[in-house]
Amino acid sequence: GQQLNQSPQSMFIQEGEDVSMNCTSSSIFNTWLWYKQEPGEGPVLLIALYKAGELTSNGRLTAQFGITRKDSFLNISASIPSDVGIYFCAGQPQGGSEKLVFGKGMKLTVNP
Amino acid sequence: NAGVTQTPKFQVLKTGQSMTLQCAQDMNHEYMSWYRQDPGMGLRLIHYSVGAGITDQGEVPNGYNVSRSTTEDFPLRLLSAAPSQTSVYFCASSADRVGYTFGSGTRLTVV
């Protein structure tokens, strides 16, 4: 089945730094999503991308849908302590499936 | 507007016991899914539904049953609990089958 390769698996950064993470697949995806999960809670949708090449921002977060439709990246600028959490990419495989595929997550630690 | 409500939040079961994890959403979403989350494995789809009366299997359906008698409710049943089913379970719903809203999870331990 489709798999999403998310990298890096974890990052430790200083407050104020920018951070980038990406997600790749060997298959084409129609939609890319980025979620954040905080301890003890469910994932929360940050950004949804629907078209190849699309670049979308949500505050300090920017995400792009790769031209090949096989990758996506998320960038967080000027990190703050509350950015701590696990960031997941997710995608809707080509064919319009209801089955979202999730990456394994990237754990972000921000040192004040 | 409560969103997606999961109960219970925590549960301990003995091997072989059965139980139902409850999930309810008040957003009139057609699409609902159940995921399990294990360390290092991300979120894996157990079962999903595209509307009342319609369910289908996800990636890891064995040992679980679902039904969707109403738009609001999507319970997950463990038929005979096994230690391998120790996990955190998330229910999610969506209006557009893409942007899912997740519940806060049920933490299940099978001993």
gemmi code that builds the backbone of each chain (N, CA, C; Angstrom):
import gemmi

chains = {
    "A": [
        ("GLY", (0.818, -1.200, 0.000), (0.000, 0.000, 0.000), (0.847, 1.243, 0.000)),
        ("GLN", (0.188, 2.415, -0.118), (0.942, 3.659, -0.134), (1.583, 3.933, 1.213)),
        ("GLN", (2.777, 4.483, 1.166), (3.465, 4.867, 2.381), (4.000, 6.273, 2.230)),
        ("LEU", (4.033, 6.987, 3.351), (4.611, 8.315, 3.374), (5.870, 8.276, 4.222)),
        ("ASN", (6.958, 8.791, 3.660), (8.221, 8.845, 4.370), (8.416, 10.254, 4.896)),
        ("GLN", (8.391, 10.392, 6.189), (8.466, 11.704, 6.798), (9.836, 11.878, 7.445)),
        ("SER", (10.466, 12.998, 7.177), (11.783, 13.235, 7.760), (11.949, 14.697, 8.134)),
        ("PRO", (12.771, 15.005, 9.144), (13.405, 14.035, 10.030), (12.405, 13.465, 11.022)),
        ("GLN", (12.831, 12.505, 11.826), (11.934, 11.898, 12.808), (11.807, 12.757, 14.050)),
        ("SER", (12.837, 13.558, 14.324), (12.786, 14.455, 15.473), (13.743, 15.617, 15.242)),
        ("MET", (13.456, 16.723, 15.900), (14.326, 17.895, 15.818), (14.326, 18.624, 17.146)),
        ("PHE", (15.509, 19.115, 17.498), (15.664, 19.929, 18.695), (16.181, 21.287, 18.235)),
        ("ILE", (15.421, 22.337, 18.478), (15.829, 23.660, 18.001), (15.708, 24.678, 19.124)),
        ("GLN", (16.344, 25.821, 18.896), (16.255, 26.921, 19.842), (15.078, 27.820, 19.458)),
        ("GLU", (14.462, 28.403, 20.447), (13.389, 29.354, 20.190), (13.866, 30.429, 19.228)),
        ("GLY", (13.033, 30.756, 18.257), (13.389, 31.771, 17.273), (13.909, 31.204, 15.968)),
        ("GLU", (14.353, 29.940, 15.983), (14.859, 29.319, 14.765), (13.709, 28.894, 13.855)),
        ("ASP", (14.047, 28.765, 12.570), (13.099, 28.207, 11.614), (13.308, 26.693, 11.546)),
        ("VAL", (12.267, 25.977, 11.165), (12.393, 24.524, 11.025), (11.624, 24.074, 9.787)),
        ("SER", (12.201, 23.122, 9.084), (11.544, 22.560, 7.895), (11.466, 21.052, 8.020)),
        ("MET", (10.398, 20.496, 7.516), (10.228, 19.053, 7.503), (9.542, 18.686, 6.196)),
        ("ASN", (9.785, 17.459, 5.725), (9.141, 17.094, 4.479), (8.620, 15.673, 4.514)),
        ("CYS", (7.859, 15.394, 3.494), (7.170, 14.121, 3.378), (7.231, 13.695, 1.923)),
        ("THR", (7.606, 12.442, 1.683), (7.705, 11.965, 0.308), (6.998, 10.632, 0.164)),
        ("SER", (6.637, 10.342, -1.068), (5.972, 9.081, -1.370), (6.392, 8.602, -2.750)),
        ("SER", (6.288, 7.318, -2.981), (6.536, 6.785, -4.318), (5.277, 6.846, -5.170)),
        ("SER", (4.145, 7.177, -4.550), (2.866, 7.243, -5.253), (2.392, 8.687, -5.341)),
        ("ILE", (1.481, 8.941, -6.250), (0.894, 10.266, -6.421), (-0.243, 10.467, -5.430)),
        ("PHE", (-0.287, 11.639, -4.838), (-1.353, 11.984, -3.911), (-2.149, 13.168, -4.445)),
        ("ASN", (-3.461, 13.127, -4.233), (-4.337, 14.216, -4.669), (-4.346, 15.379, -3.705)),
        ("THR", (-4.121, 15.092, -2.436), (-4.204, 16.095, -1.381), (-3.114, 15.819, -0.360)),
        ("TRP", (-2.528, 16.892, 0.151), (-1.552, 16.764, 1.239), (-2.064, 17.569, 2.425)),
        ("LEU", (-1.881, 16.997, 3.604), (-2.325, 17.651, 4.827), (-1.189, 17.636, 5.847)),
        ("TRP", (-1.179, 18.651, 6.693), (-0.228, 18.676, 7.801), (-1.007, 18.851, 9.099)),
        ("TYR", (-0.727, 17.942, 10.057), (-1.381, 17.945, 11.354), (-0.330, 18.151, 12.449)),
        ("LYS", (-0.794, 18.685, 13.585), (0.048, 18.778, 14.783), (-0.673, 18.071, 15.934)),
        ("GLN", (0.093, 17.296, 16.685), (-0.467, 16.607, 17.839), (0.297, 17.013, 19.096)),
        ("GLU", (-0.431, 17.458, 20.095), (0.160, 17.783, 21.390), (-0.100, 16.627, 22.352)),
        ("PRO", (0.712, 16.507, 23.398), (0.580, 15.361, 24.317), (-0.833, 15.211, 24.859)),
        ("GLY", (-1.355, 13.987, 24.776), (-2.659, 13.689, 25.332), (-3.831, 14.137, 24.495)),
        ("GLU", (-3.558, 14.632, 23.307), (-4.635, 15.125, 22.452), (-4.601, 14.450, 21.089)),
        ("GLY", (-5.680, 14.633, 20.321), (-5.694, 14.147, 18.958), (-5.025, 15.137, 18.024)),
        ("PRO", (-4.668, 14.683, 16.822), (-4.058, 15.592, 15.839), (-5.020, 16.706, 15.449)),
        ("VAL", (-4.441, 17.869, 15.188), (-5.226, 19.034, 14.761), (-4.724, 19.464, 13.387)),
        ("LEU", (-5.646, 19.680, 12.460), (-5.273, 20.063, 11.105), (-4.670, 21.463, 11.086)),
        ("LEU", (-3.487, 21.580, 10.468), (-2.811, 22.872, 10.341), (-3.039, 23.484, 8.962)),
        ("ILE", (-2.734, 22.685, 7.939), (-2.804, 23.183, 6.568), (-3.244, 22.045, 5.661)),
        ("ALA", (-4.091, 22.365, 4.682), (-4.510, 21.414, 3.654), (-4.103, 21.961, 2.287)),
        ("LEU", (-3.560, 21.100, 1.444), (-3.086, 21.485, 0.110), (-3.803, 20.635, -0.921)),
        ("TYR", (-4.344, 21.281, -1.963), (-5.210, 20.567, -2.894), (-4.692, 20.523, -4.326)),
        ("LYS", (-3.688, 21.357, -4.647), (-3.204, 21.411, -6.024), (-1.692, 21.347, -6.072)),
        ("ALA", (-1.170, 20.634, -7.068), (0.272, 20.558, -7.252), (0.846, 21.958, -7.403)),
        ("GLY", (1.937, 22.224, -6.664), (2.567, 23.535, -6.706), (1.998, 24.533, -5.718)),
        ("GLU", (0.892, 24.216, -5.108), (0.223, 25.144, -4.185), (1.117, 25.440, -2.991)),
        ("LEU", (1.183, 26.719, -2.641), (1.930, 27.178, -1.473), (0.937, 27.890, -0.567)),
        ("THR", (0.799, 27.408, 0.653), (-0.219, 27.946, 1.564), (0.397, 28.284, 2.902)),
        ("SER", (-0.011, 29.422, 3.471), (0.488, 29.833, 4.778), (-0.639, 29.910, 5.793)),
        ("ASN", (-0.265, 29.652, 7.050), (-1.181, 29.771, 8.173), (-0.369, 30.356, 9.324)),
        ("GLY", (-0.354, 31.681, 9.400), (0.488, 32.335, 10.404), (1.953, 32.111, 10.093)),
        ("ARG", (2.677, 31.531, 11.064), (4.111, 31.274, 10.857), (4.383, 29.975, 10.113)),
        ("LEU", (3.351, 29.279, 9.722), (3.490, 28.001, 9.024), (3.286, 28.199, 7.522)),
        ("THR", (4.135, 27.549, 6.756), (4.010, 27.558, 5.297), (4.194, 26.130, 4.806)),
        ("ALA", (3.323, 25.710, 3.915), (3.419, 24.361, 3.376), (3.270, 24.409, 1.862)),
        ("GLN", (3.895, 23.462, 1.182), (3.800, 23.392, -0.266), (3.491, 21.977, -0.727)),
        ("PHE", (2.691, 21.897, -1.771), (2.333, 20.655, -2.453), (3.320, 20.518, -3.611)),
        ("GLY", (4.133, 19.479, -3.598), (5.161, 19.316, -4.602), (4.609, 19.181, -6.015)),
        ("ILE", (5.383, 19.664, -6.984), (4.977, 19.637, -8.390), (4.734, 18.216, -8.878)),
        ("THR", (5.539, 17.280, -8.394), (5.394, 15.888, -8.834), (4.192, 15.199, -8.182)),
        ("ARG", (3.588, 15.860, -7.194), (2.468, 15.332, -6.396), (2.905, 14.169, -5.516)),
        ("LYS", (4.214, 14.002, -5.342), (4.725, 12.916, -4.519), (5.423, 13.429, -3.269)),
        ("ASP", (5.360, 14.731, -3.031), (5.998, 15.242, -1.830), (5.372, 16.548, -1.377)),
        ("SER", (5.674, 16.889, -0.111), (5.190, 18.123, 0.475), (6.156, 18.534, 1.570)),
        ("PHE", (6.243, 19.839, 1.824), (7.058, 20.268, 2.953), (6.272, 21.247, 3.816)),
        ("LEU", (6.699, 21.330, 5.072), (6.137, 22.277, 6.031), (7.278, 23.059, 6.650)),
        ("ASN", (7.132, 24.358, 6.697), (8.129, 25.213, 7.323), (7.479, 26.011, 8.449)),
        ("ILE", (8.171, 26.062, 9.579), (7.730, 26.883, 10.705), (8.784, 27.958, 10.905)),
        ("SER", (8.378, 29.196, 10.865), (9.342, 30.278, 11.042), (9.279, 30.823, 12.468)),
        ("ALA", (10.433, 31.299, 12.918), (10.541, 31.952, 14.234), (9.843, 31.135, 15.317)),
        ("SER", (10.331, 29.936, 15.544), (9.669, 28.997, 16.449), (9.523, 29.569, 17.864)),
        ("ILE", (8.454, 29.125, 18.525), (8.175, 29.501, 19.914), (7.933, 28.222, 20.706)),
        ("PRO", (8.023, 28.280, 22.030), (7.883, 27.057, 22.841), (6.588, 26.286, 22.579)),
        ("SER", (5.503, 26.967, 22.274), (4.234, 26.256, 22.059), (4.186, 25.515, 20.720)),
        ("ASP", (5.229, 25.612, 19.926), (5.303, 24.819, 18.684), (5.667, 23.363, 18.973)),
        ("VAL", (6.033, 23.079, 20.207), (6.391, 21.712, 20.592), (5.240, 20.762, 20.305)),
        ("GLY", (5.576, 19.603, 19.751), (4.558, 18.601, 19.464), (5.049, 17.652, 18.395)),
        ("ILE", (4.157, 16.815, 17.938), (4.469, 15.903, 16.841), (3.721, 16.374, 15.606)),
        ("TYR", (4.446, 16.527, 14.516), (3.868, 16.990, 13.261), (3.739, 15.808, 12.307)),
        ("PHE", (2.539, 15.619, 11.789), (2.274, 14.526, 10.865), (1.928, 15.083, 9.486)),
        ("CYS", (2.468, 14.453, 8.467), (1.936, 14.696, 7.132), (0.906, 13.601, 6.854)),
        ("ALA", (-0.022, 13.896, 5.985), (-1.034, 12.921, 5.575), (-1.406, 13.219, 4.143)),
        ("GLY", (-1.834, 12.190, 3.450), (-2.191, 12.398, 2.057), (-3.366, 11.555, 1.637)),
        ("GLN", (-4.078, 12.061, 0.653), (-5.173, 11.315, 0.040), (-4.652, 10.746, -1.271)),
        ("PRO", (-4.555, 9.413, -1.378), (-3.981, 8.795, -2.583), (-4.794, 9.116, -3.831)),
        ("GLN", (-4.112, 9.064, -4.954), (-4.774, 9.267, -6.240), (-5.938, 8.287, -6.393)),
        ("GLY", (-7.036, 8.760, -6.914), (-8.227, 7.928, -7.048), (-9.332, 8.403, -6.133)),
        ("GLY", (-9.017, 9.379, -5.298), (-10.051, 9.943, -4.449), (-10.453, 9.065, -3.287)),
        ("SER", (-9.549, 8.252, -2.809), (-9.880, 7.357, -1.702), (-10.209, 8.133, -0.434)),
        ("GLU", (-11.095, 7.554, 0.369), (-11.387, 8.136, 1.675), (-10.310, 7.775, 2.687)),
        ("LYS", (-9.415, 6.911, 2.298), (-8.403, 6.430, 3.221), (-7.210, 7.359, 3.214)),
        ("LEU", (-7.127, 8.199, 4.226), (-5.946, 9.036, 4.377), (-4.770, 8.174, 4.823)),
        ("VAL", (-3.599, 8.468, 4.276), (-2.366, 7.800, 4.677), (-1.559, 8.797, 5.495)),
        ("PHE", (-1.036, 8.349, 6.645), (-0.275, 9.229, 7.513), (1.204, 8.863, 7.523)),
        ("GLY", (2.056, 9.875, 7.636), (3.454, 9.643, 7.936), (3.613, 9.273, 9.399)),
        ("LYS", (4.846, 8.921, 9.803), (5.072, 8.456, 11.172), (5.315, 9.598, 12.146)),
        ("GLY", (5.393, 10.805, 11.652), (5.474, 11.957, 12.533), (6.882, 12.459, 12.759)),
        ("MET", (6.971, 13.746, 13.088), (8.239, 14.394, 13.432), (8.055, 15.100, 14.762)),
        ("LYS", (8.824, 14.671, 15.763), (8.716, 15.244, 17.096), (9.586, 16.477, 17.194)),
        ("LEU", (8.971, 17.621, 17.477), (9.684, 18.884, 17.568), (9.823, 19.315, 19.017)),
        ("THR", (11.053, 19.621, 19.412), (11.335, 20.177, 20.731), (11.928, 21.560, 20.538)),
        ("VAL", (11.394, 22.539, 21.244), (11.875, 23.911, 21.144), (12.424, 24.323, 22.506)),
        ("ASN", (13.694, 24.628, 22.537), (14.331, 25.068, 23.785), (14.196, 26.581, 23.940)),
        ("PRO", (13.650, 27.024, 25.063), (13.464, 28.478, 25.259), (14.798, 29.229, 25.319)),
    ],
    "B": [
        ("ASN", (-20.835, 23.478, 20.335), (-20.322, 22.549, 19.331), (-19.195, 21.726, 19.925)),
        ("ALA", (-19.444, 20.445, 20.225), (-18.456, 19.648, 20.925), (-17.420, 19.068, 19.976)),
        ("GLY", (-17.724, 18.938, 18.676), (-16.780, 18.336, 17.746), (-16.898, 16.821, 17.766)),
        ("VAL", (-15.769, 16.133, 17.986), (-15.731, 14.677, 18.045), (-15.493, 14.276, 19.491)),
        ("THR", (-16.415, 13.504, 20.047), (-16.334, 13.090, 21.443), (-16.092, 11.595, 21.533)),
        ("GLN", (-15.030, 11.228, 22.242), (-14.703, 9.816, 22.421), (-14.828, 9.447, 23.895)),
        ("THR", (-15.431, 8.292, 24.143), (-15.484, 7.758, 25.501), (-15.244, 6.256, 25.474)),
        ("PRO", (-14.584, 5.684, 26.504), (-13.964, 6.400, 27.621), (-12.626, 7.002, 27.207)),
        ("LYS", (-12.003, 7.767, 28.064), (-10.662, 8.311, 27.790), (-9.578, 7.287, 28.117)),
        ("PHE", (-9.832, 6.456, 29.113), (-8.883, 5.424, 29.513), (-9.654, 4.124, 29.761)),
        ("GLN", (-9.022, 3.000, 29.446), (-9.649, 1.709, 29.695), (-8.590, 0.641, 29.850)),
        ("VAL", (-8.780, -0.230, 30.846), (-7.938, -1.403, 31.008), (-8.825, -2.625, 30.841)),
        ("LEU", (-8.413, -3.526, 29.970), (-9.159, -4.749, 29.721), (-8.294, -5.959, 29.994)),
        ("LYS", (-8.938, -7.057, 30.336), (-8.225, -8.319, 30.419), (-8.303, -9.011, 29.065)),
        ("THR", (-7.278, -9.777, 28.767), (-7.265, -10.529, 27.516), (-8.550, -11.350, 27.386)),
        ("GLY", (-9.165, -11.253, 26.212), (-10.387, -11.997, 25.953), (-11.673, -11.218, 26.184)),
        ("GLN", (-11.592, -10.118, 26.923), (-12.781, -9.315, 27.146), (-13.158, -8.555, 25.876)),
        ("SER", (-14.404, -8.195, 25.795), (-14.860, -7.374, 24.676), (-15.314, -6.020, 25.212)),
        ("MET", (-15.263, -5.023, 24.346), (-15.765, -3.717, 24.745), (-16.013, -2.865, 23.501)),
        ("THR", (-16.726, -1.776, 23.708), (-17.019, -0.846, 22.627), (-16.470, 0.524, 22.960)),
        ("LEU", (-15.692, 1.069, 22.037), (-15.237, 2.454, 22.145), (-16.266, 3.328, 21.433)),
        ("GLN", (-16.713, 4.351, 22.146), (-17.760, 5.206, 21.587), (-17.161, 6.423, 20.897)),
        ("CYS", (-17.820, 6.833, 19.824), (-17.431, 8.042, 19.092), (-18.689, 8.730, 18.602)),
        ("ALA", (-18.793, 10.013, 18.876), (-19.936, 10.796, 18.408), (-19.454, 12.148, 17.905)),
        ("GLN", (-20.062, 12.598, 16.791), (-19.729, 13.930, 16.278), (-21.030, 14.698, 16.032)),
        ("ASP", (-20.951, 16.007, 16.267), (-22.141, 16.848, 16.140), (-22.008, 17.853, 15.001)),
        ("MET", (-21.173, 17.523, 14.020), (-20.926, 18.436, 12.907), (-21.627, 17.986, 11.622)),
        ("ASN", (-22.424, 16.930, 11.721), (-23.152, 16.388, 10.570), (-22.200, 15.942, 9.452)),
        ("HIS", (-21.035, 15.441, 9.859), (-20.062, 14.960, 8.878), (-20.435, 13.582, 8.364)),
        ("GLU", (-20.283, 13.388, 7.068), (-20.588, 12.078, 6.482), (-19.461, 11.074, 6.728)),
        ("TYR", (-18.222, 11.555, 6.660), (-17.075, 10.651, 6.705), (-16.561, 10.518, 8.139)),
        ("MET", (-16.380, 9.257, 8.578), (-15.822, 9.001, 9.902), (-14.825, 7.851, 9.813)),
        ("SER", (-13.806, 7.909, 10.666), (-12.733, 6.905, 10.633), (-12.273, 6.591, 12.043)),
        ("TRP", (-11.720, 5.403, 12.186), (-11.043, 5.008, 13.414), (-9.576, 4.712, 13.092)),
        ("TYR", (-8.679, 5.267, 13.905), (-7.250, 5.023, 13.777), (-6.714, 4.497, 15.096)),
        ("ARG", (-5.612, 3.761, 15.014), (-4.855, 3.454, 16.203), (-3.472, 4.056, 16.042)),
        ("GLN", (-2.927, 4.496, 17.185), (-1.608, 5.132, 17.184), (-0.695, 4.369, 18.119)),
        ("ASP", (0.391, 3.864, 17.590), (1.386, 3.142, 18.355), (2.732, 3.843, 18.185)),
        ("PRO", (3.585, 3.745, 19.204), (4.885, 4.441, 19.139), (5.661, 4.066, 17.877)),
        ("GLY", (6.128, 5.075, 17.151), (6.931, 4.842, 15.961), (6.163, 4.372, 14.744)),
        ("MET", (4.827, 4.224, 14.879), (4.038, 3.697, 13.760), (3.118, 4.737, 13.146)),
        ("GLY", (3.032, 5.888, 13.718), (2.102, 6.876, 13.190), (0.662, 6.450, 13.429)),
        ("LEU", (-0.222, 6.908, 12.579), (-1.651, 6.590, 12.676), (-2.010, 5.574, 11.596)),
        ("ARG", (-2.641, 4.507, 12.016), (-3.036, 3.474, 11.066), (-4.552, 3.324, 11.067)),
        ("LEU", (-5.133, 3.276, 9.885), (-6.571, 3.244, 9.721), (-7.123, 1.853, 10.013)),
        ("ILE", (-8.128, 1.797, 10.893), (-8.739, 0.514, 11.257), (-9.978, 0.263, 10.384)),
        ("HIS", (-10.955, 1.147, 10.490), (-12.179, 1.092, 9.693), (-12.612, 2.513, 9.370)),
        ("TYR", (-13.408, 2.643, 8.338), (-13.945, 3.957, 8.019), (-15.364, 3.824, 7.482)),
        ("SER", (-16.048, 4.975, 7.422), (-17.431, 5.002, 6.952), (-17.650, 6.251, 6.106)),
        ("VAL", (-18.378, 6.094, 5.006), (-18.660, 7.232, 4.130), (-20.088, 7.731, 4.309)),
        ("GLY", (-20.793, 7.152, 5.266), (-22.150, 7.599, 5.548), (-22.879, 6.544, 6.351)),
        ("ALA", (-24.023, 6.916, 6.869), (-24.811, 5.980, 7.678), (-25.094, 4.713, 6.880)),
        ("GLY", (-24.833, 3.582, 7.512), (-25.084, 2.293, 6.888), (-23.970, 1.764, 6.012)),
        ("ILE", (-22.874, 2.539, 5.865), (-21.785, 2.139, 4.964), (-20.465, 2.169, 5.723)),
        ("THR", (-19.806, 1.015, 5.795), (-18.495, 0.940, 6.441), (-17.557, 0.111, 5.569)),
        ("ASP", (-16.264, 0.287, 5.795), (-15.266, -0.470, 5.038), (-14.011, -0.606, 5.875)),
        ("GLN", (-13.178, -1.564, 5.477), (-11.968, -1.860, 6.234), (-10.834, -0.938, 5.837)),
        ("GLY", (-10.004, -0.649, 6.829), (-8.800, 0.104, 6.584), (-7.596, -0.813, 6.527)),
        ("GLU", (-6.473, -0.316, 7.032), (-5.206, -1.027, 6.955), (-5.092, -2.165, 7.960)),
        ("VAL", (-5.659, -1.985, 9.171), (-5.503, -2.963, 10.251), (-6.850, -3.297, 10.869)),
        ("PRO", (-7.766, -3.967, 10.149), (-9.118, -4.176, 10.649), (-9.319, -5.398, 11.549)),
        ("ASN", (-8.342, -6.318, 11.534), (-8.562, -7.588, 12.234), (-8.735, -7.387, 13.727)),
        ("GLY", (-9.795, -8.013, 14.272), (-10.071, -7.928, 15.700), (-11.016, -6.809, 16.075)),
        ("TYR", (-11.449, -6.042, 15.073), (-12.330, -4.900, 15.307), (-13.561, -4.958, 14.393)),
        ("ASN", (-14.692, -4.519, 14.955), (-15.905, -4.353, 14.161), (-16.436, -2.940, 14.324)),
        ("VAL", (-17.122, -2.456, 13.289), (-17.766, -1.153, 13.379), (-19.164, -1.242, 12.789)),
        ("SER", (-19.973, -0.255, 13.127), (-21.283, -0.081, 12.513), (-21.562, 1.408, 12.461)),
        ("ARG", (-22.467, 1.817, 11.560), (-22.798, 3.243, 11.434), (-24.308, 3.339, 11.213)),
        ("SER", (-25.036, 3.266, 12.311), (-26.493, 3.301, 12.205), (-27.013, 4.736, 12.082)),
        ("THR", (-26.252, 5.700, 12.538), (-26.636, 7.103, 12.417), (-25.448, 7.902, 11.900)),
        ("THR", (-25.695, 9.102, 11.415), (-24.599, 9.965, 10.967), (-23.686, 10.337, 12.120)),
        ("GLU", (-24.267, 10.493, 13.323), (-23.519, 11.018, 14.462), (-22.577, 10.014, 15.113)),
        ("ASP", (-22.936, 8.735, 15.126), (-22.224, 7.762, 15.947), (-21.468, 6.724, 15.121)),
        ("PHE", (-20.288, 6.374, 15.598), (-19.459, 5.396, 14.885), (-18.678, 4.597, 15.923)),
        ("PRO", (-19.325, 3.632, 16.592), (-18.649, 2.864, 17.639), (-17.690, 1.821, 17.068)),
        ("LEU", (-16.619, 1.566, 17.818), (-15.621, 0.562, 17.464), (-15.679, -0.546, 18.503)),
        ("ARG", (-15.885, -1.767, 18.039), (-15.992, -2.902, 18.957), (-14.757, -3.788, 18.884)),
        ("LEU", (-14.210, -4.076, 20.063), (-13.141, -5.074, 20.174), (-13.809, -6.382, 20.563)),
        ("LEU", (-13.635, -7.392, 19.748), (-14.388, -8.630, 19.925), (-13.829, -9.494, 21.046)),
        ("SER", (-12.516, -9.631, 21.086), (-11.834, -10.423, 22.111), (-10.450, -9.794, 22.285)),
        ("ALA", (-10.331, -8.937, 23.278), (-9.138, -8.102, 23.403), (-7.858, -8.927, 23.542)),
        ("ALA", (-6.807, -8.444, 22.884), (-5.484, -9.073, 22.961), (-4.457, -8.004, 23.333)),
        ("PRO", (-3.360, -8.390, 23.963), (-2.331, -7.403, 24.328), (-1.852, -6.578, 23.142)),
        ("SER", (-1.882, -7.149, 21.931), (-1.450, -6.406, 20.734), (-2.388, -5.245, 20.397)),
        ("GLN", (-3.531, -5.214, 21.045), (-4.471, -4.121, 20.811), (-4.288, -2.971, 21.803)),
        ("THR", (-3.311, -3.099, 22.674), (-2.939, -1.977, 23.529), (-2.459, -0.835, 22.647)),
        ("SER", (-3.124, 0.306, 22.753), (-2.843, 1.402, 21.831), (-3.650, 2.620, 22.246)),
        ("VAL", (-3.446, 3.694, 21.515), (-4.310, 4.865, 21.643), (-5.188, 4.904, 20.400)),
        ("TYR", (-6.489, 4.994, 20.606), (-7.444, 4.938, 19.505), (-8.055, 6.320, 19.284)),
        ("PHE", (-8.063, 6.732, 18.028), (-8.633, 8.022, 17.665), (-9.760, 7.840, 16.670)),
        ("CYS", (-10.842, 8.551, 16.939), (-11.944, 8.652, 16.001), (-11.848, 10.009, 15.322)),
        ("ALA", (-12.232, 10.074, 14.055), (-12.152, 11.332, 13.317), (-13.328, 11.445, 12.366)),
        ("SER", (-13.716, 12.667, 12.060), (-14.806, 12.879, 11.101), (-14.451, 14.000, 10.149)),
        ("SER", (-15.101, 13.984, 8.985), (-14.809, 14.978, 7.952), (-16.050, 15.235, 7.105)),
        ("ALA", (-16.161, 16.475, 6.644), (-17.245, 16.814, 5.720), (-16.832, 16.565, 4.278)),
        ("ASP", (-15.505, 16.601, 4.015), (-15.039, 16.537, 2.632), (-14.115, 15.364, 2.366)),
        ("ARG", (-14.073, 14.393, 3.297), (-13.248, 13.182, 3.243), (-11.763, 13.473, 3.204)),
        ("VAL", (-11.391, 14.705, 3.527), (-9.976, 15.061, 3.497), (-9.552, 15.674, 4.827)),
        ("GLY", (-10.138, 16.797, 5.186), (-9.759, 17.493, 6.408), (-10.471, 16.941, 7.619)),
        ("TYR", (-9.874, 15.945, 8.249), (-10.524, 15.280, 9.365), (-10.311, 16.024, 10.677)),
        ("THR", (-11.365, 16.030, 11.514), (-11.323, 16.514, 12.888), (-11.228, 15.303, 13.793)),
        ("PHE", (-10.220, 15.306, 14.671), (-9.977, 14.163, 15.538), (-10.547, 14.384, 16.930)),
        ("GLY", (-10.962, 13.273, 17.569), (-11.273, 13.292, 18.980), (-9.996, 13.287, 19.798)),
        ("SER", (-10.129, 13.304, 21.122), (-8.954, 13.374, 21.989), (-8.404, 12.010, 22.342)),
        ("GLY", (-9.026, 10.942, 21.880), (-8.446, 9.622, 22.000), (-8.938, 8.799, 23.177)),
        ("THR", (-8.807, 7.481, 23.025), (-9.041, 6.520, 24.109), (-7.767, 5.712, 24.279)),
        ("ARG", (-7.236, 5.741, 25.489), (-6.019, 5.001, 25.781), (-6.384, 3.655, 26.358)),
        ("LEU", (-6.120, 2.600, 25.587), (-6.523, 1.245, 25.949), (-5.315, 0.398, 26.293)),
        ("THR", (-5.406, -0.277, 27.435), (-4.380, -1.237, 27.837), (-5.039, -2.589, 28.001)),
        ("VAL", (-4.464, -3.600, 27.358), (-4.972, -4.964, 27.486), (-3.930, -5.779, 28.236)),
        ("VAL", (-4.345, -6.343, 29.362), (-3.389, -7.085, 30.211), (-3.686, -8.588, 30.188)),
    ],
}
model = gemmi.Model(1)
for chain_id, residues in chains.items():
    chain = gemmi.Chain(chain_id)
    for i, (resn, *xyz) in enumerate(residues, 1):
        res = gemmi.Residue()
        res.name, res.seqid = resn, gemmi.SeqId(i, " ")
        for name, pos in zip(("N", "CA", "C"), xyz):
            atom = gemmi.Atom()
            atom.name, atom.element = name, gemmi.Element(name[0])
            atom.pos, atom.b_iso = gemmi.Position(*pos), 0.0
            res.add_atom(atom)
        chain.add_residue(res)
    model.add_chain(chain)
structure = gemmi.Structure()
structure.add_model(model)
structure.setup_entities()
